[in-house]
Amino acid sequence: MLDIYIDADGCPVKEETYKIARRHDLRVVVVSNQPIRIPMDERYRLQVVGDRLDEVDDWIAGHAATDDIVITADIPLASRCLQNGAVVVNPRGGEFTEDNIGSALANRELMSHLRDIGEKSSGPAPFQPADRSRFLHKLDEAIRGIRKRRLLRKRTTPDV
């Protein structure tokens, strides 16, 4: 079954994810360092991990597999999940792919270096309604794409 994993700390699109998951009858695992409220629904599960640095990331990367979806803005986590075959969508409606993750990691490193040497940056733009709309579209598109690939694999895999 296709599962959706949410890197929950600071994720602004949890409610939208529940809505899409409900429509497609999918499970959602919300991963956090601390207890948070999630809807009462057997499809949704809260996974609270310890508060060690990157513990949420490690848990998600250890569980997300081929044809799962991970929702995160964390670029290193996105890279790890792509290596596992997961589809990674960011909360603003972008998708991390094998084609763009290298440049995203490089840009992250560059910005980190600039901050380390005292350069000031404005940070990310405020989250907008258009970001929410792009996210809903991208998540729905990702689910349909995974289901289509699964169907094609099933048709092309010979019966044993």
ZAPAPA-711451 format. One record per atom (N, C-alpha, C): residue in three letters; x, y, z. Coordinates in pm, whole numbers, plus 50000, padded with zeros to 5 digits. Layout:
// residues N
ALAXYZ
...
END
This chain:
// residues 160
MET500834988150000
MET500005000050000
MET500875012450000
LEU500475022449929
LEU501155035249924
LEU500925042350057
ASP502015046450120
ASP501915053850246
ASP502455067950226
ILE501925077250303
ILE502395091050302
ILE503045093650437
TYR504275098550435
TYR504995102050557
TYR505135117250562
ILE504765123150675
ILE504875137650692
ILE505975140550794
ASP506955148550751
ASP507945154350841
ASP507205165750911
ALA506615162751026
ALA505555171151083
ALA506015184151146
ASP507215184751200
ASP507625196851270
ASP507665208651173
GLY506755217851193
GLY506705229851110
GLY506045227750974
CYS505415216450950
CYS504775213950821
CYS503435221350814
PRO503275230650718
PRO502045238450711
PRO500905231850633
VAL501125219650582
VAL500105213550495
VAL499615200050546
LYS499615198150676
LYS499135185450731
LYS497645183550700
GLU496835193650724
GLU495385192350700
GLU495085189250553
GLU495815195550463
GLU495635192850320
GLU496015178450287
THR497045173450352
THR497475159650329
THR496395149950376
TYR495815152550493
TYR494735143950542
TYR493575143750442
LYS493245155350389
LYS492125156450294
LYS492365147850170
ILE493565149050112
ILE493895141349992
ILE493965126350025
ALA494565122950139
ALA494675108950179
ALA493305102750199
ARG492395110250258
ARG491025105350279
ARG490375102650144
ARG490555111850050
ARG489955110249917
ARG490465097849845
HIS491765094749864
HIS492375083349796
HIS492455070849884
ASP491915071550006
ASP491925060550102
ASP493355055550128
LEU494235064850167
LEU495635061750194
LEU495965063650341
ARG496995056650384
ARG497495058250521
ARG498465070050526
VAL498465076750640
VAL499385087850665
VAL500095085350797
VAL501415086550795
VAL502205085550917
VAL502795099450943
VAL502415105351054
VAL502885118551093
VAL504025116351192
VAL505225120751155
VAL506405118051237
VAL506875131151302
SER507015130651435
SER507345142751510
SER508195139251631
ASN508875149451685
ASN509645147751807
ASN508785148651932
GLN507555153351917
GLN506685155052032
GLN505245151951992
PRO504415148652088
PRO503015145652055
PRO502325157851993
ILE501595155451886
ILE500785165851824
ILE499415159851794
ARG498455168451775
ARG497085163851750
ARG496945160151602
ILE496375148351577
ILE496045144351442
ILE494575139951442
PRO493925139851326
PRO492515135751323
PRO492345121251369
MET491195118851431
MET490855105251472
MET490375097651349
ASP491245089451296
ASP490945081851176
ASP491925070151173
GLU491435058251147
GLU492315046451148
GLU493405047151043
ARG493255055650943
ARG494275056950839
ARG495455065550882
TYR495295073250988
TYR496335082551031
TYR496985077651159
ARG498315078751162
ARG499055074251279
ARG500115084551314
LEU500255087351441
LEU501305096251489
LEU502465087751537
GLN503655090451486
GLN504865083651529
GLN505745093951599
VAL505815093051731
VAL506665102151807
VAL507995095351829
VAL509065102151788
VAL510415096951805
VAL511125105651909
GLY512325101951946
GLY513085109552043
GLY513445123351991
ASP514095131252076
ASP514415144852036
ASP515865146651991
ARG516535135451962
ARG517895136251908
ARG517855143351773
LEU518875151251744
LEU518965158251617
LEU518805148351502
ASP517945151351409
ASP517665143251290
ASP516975129951317
GLU516435128051436
GLU515765115351465
GLU514505113451380
VAL513765124251356
VAL512595123451268
VAL513045119351128
ASP514105126051080
ASP514625122950947
ASP515065108450936
ASP515785103751037
ASP516265089951035
ASP515105080051033
TRP514055082951111
TRP512915073851115
TRP512225073350979
ILE511975085050921
ILE511295085550791
ILE512145078650684
ALA513425081850678
ALA514305075850577
ALA514405060750596
GLY514255056050718
GLY514305041750744
GLY513015034350710
HIS511935041550689
HIS510635035250662
HIS510065038050523
ALA510325049750468
ALA509785053250336
ALA510465044650230
ALA509665038950143
ALA510185029650042
ALA509615033249905
THR509935024949808
THR509445026849673
THR507935028849672
ASP507515039049601
ASP506105042449583
ASP505435048049707
ASP506185051549809
ASP505635059349920
ASP505855074049886
ILE505165082749959
ILE505325097149941
ILE505805103050072
VAL506805111750062
VAL507315118750179
VAL507055133650158
ILE506515140050261
ILE506275154450255
ILE507255161150349
THR508175168750291
THR509195175550369
THR509795187050290
ALA510315196750365
ALA511095207550305
ALA512575205250331
ASP512895194650402
ASP514275191450441
ASP514995184850324
ILE515955191750266
ILE516625186950144
ILE517455174350168
PRO518275173550275
PRO518995160950298
PRO518045149050319
LEU516945151050390
LEU515965140250407
LEU515375136450271
ALA515055146250190
ALA514525143550056
ALA515485134949977
SER516755138049983
SER517775130349911
SER517795115749958
ARG517745113650087
ARG517755100050142
ARG516525092250097
CYS515365098750097
CYS514125091950060
CYS514095088849910
LEU514635097749828
LEU514725094949685
LEU515565082449660
GLN516645080849736
GLN517485068949722
GLN516705056149753
ASN515675057249837
ASN514825045749871
ASN513715043449770
GLY513575052449672
GLY512545050949571
GLY511245058249602
ALA511235066149710
ALA510035073749746
ALA509895086049657
VAL508685091049650
VAL508395103849584
VAL508405114249695
VAL509075125549670
VAL509205135749774
VAL508605148949725
VAL507625153749802
VAL506935166249770
VAL507205176149882
ASN507525188649845
ASN507715198549950
ASN506405206049975
PRO506245212250091
PRO504985218550127
PRO504545229850035
ARG505435235049954
ARG505075245849861
ARG504655240449724
GLY504595227149712
GLY504105221249588
GLY505185217749488
GLY506435218649528
GLY507525214149441
GLY507775199349466
GLU508495193349375
GLU508865179249392
GLU510375178049383
PHE510955170949478
PHE512385167649470
PHE512495155249383
THR513415155649287
THR513615144349196
THR515105141449186
GLU515435130449123
GLU516845127249098
GLU517505138149014
ASP516725144648928
ASP517265155148841
ASP517555168248912
ASN516835171249021
ASN517045184349085
ASN517615183649226
ILE517755171749284
ILE518215171049423
ILE519665175349439
GLY520495172449340
GLY521905176449349
GLY522065191549357
SER521365198749273
SER521465213349277
SER520815218949404
ALA519765212649453
ALA519145217049578
ALA520115215349695
LEU520805204049699
LEU521805201849805
LEU522955211849794
ALA523415214449672
ALA524525223949652
ALA524105237949694
ASN522905242049657
ASN522425255349694
ASN522285256549846
ARG521825245849910
ARG521695245750055
ARG523065247650120
GLU524055240650070
GLU525425241950122
GLU525965256050104
LEU525735261749985
LEU526195275349957
LEU525565285250053
MET524255284350073
MET523565293550164
MET524045291750308
SER524305279550347
SER524835276850481
SER526205283350498
HIS527055281750396
HIS528395287850400
HIS528285303150409
LEU527415309050330
LEU527255323650333
LEU526795328350471
ARG525875320950533
ARG525435324550668
ARG526595323250766
ASP527405312850749
ASP528555310650839
ASP529555321950834
ILE529695328250719
ILE530675339150708
ILE530045352850731
GLY528775352750774
GLY528145365250816
GLY527255371950715
GLU527065365950600
GLU526165371850500
GLU524725370550551
LYS523965380950531
LYS522565380650572
LYS521705376350455
SER520715368050486
SER519775363850382
SER518375366650433
SER517455367850342
SER516095371050380
SER515305358750424
GLY515825346850399
GLY515105334650435
GLY514005331750334
PRO513255321250359
PRO512195317550264
PRO511065327850265
ALA510385328750153
ALA509225337650143
ALA508115332350233
PRO507245341050281
PRO506115336350362
PRO505245326550284
PHE504685316950356
PHE503815306950294
PHE502545313950247
GLN502165311450122
GLN501025318150059
GLN499915308250024
PRO498695313150004
PRO497605304349958
PRO497955297149826
ALA498695303649739
ALA499085297249612
ALA499985285249638
ASP500815285849744
ASP501675274549780
ASP500795262549819
ARG499765265249896
ARG498845254749941
ARG498155248249821
SER497735256449727
SER497075251449607
SER498025242849523
ARG499275247549506
ARG500275239749431
ARG500555226549501
PHE500595226849634
PHE500835214549709
PHE499715204449685
LEU498475208849697
LEU497345199749676
LEU497405193349537
HIS497695201549438
HIS497785196449301
HIS498935186349288
LYS500105189749341
LYS501285181049329
LYS501075167949403
LEU500495168249521
LEU500275155949596
LEU499295146849523
ASP498215152549473
ASP497245144649397
ASP497905138849271
GLU498705146849205
GLU499435142349084
GLU500405131049118
ALA501115132149230
ALA502065121749271
ALA501345108549299
ILE500215109149366
ILE499445097049395
ILE498995090349266
ARG498445098249175
ARG497975092649048
ARG499155086848969
GLY500305093448971
GLY501475088448900
GLY501965075148956
ILE502005073949087
ILE502435061349150
ILE501475050149115
ARG500185052849124
ARG499195042449092
ARG499305038248945
LYS499555047648858
LYS499715044348716
LYS500955035648694
ARG502075039148758
ARG503315031048746
ARG503095017048799
ARG502385015848911
ARG502105002648969
ARG501284994148873
LEU500295000348813
LEU499444993248718
LEU500254988648597
LEU501134997248547
LEU501984993548434
LEU502924982248471
ARG503514982848591
ARG504404972048635
ARG503654958848645
LYS502444959648696
LYS501634947648712
LYS501314941448577
ARG501034949848478
ARG500704944948344
ARG501924939148272
THR503114944448300
THR504314940048229
THR505074929048302
THR504674926048426
THR505344915448502
THR504664902248468
PRO505434892648413
PRO504814879848378
PRO504424872048503
ASP503324864648491
ASP502874856048601
ASP503834844248612
VAL504124840548735
VAL505044829448758
VAL504304817048793
END
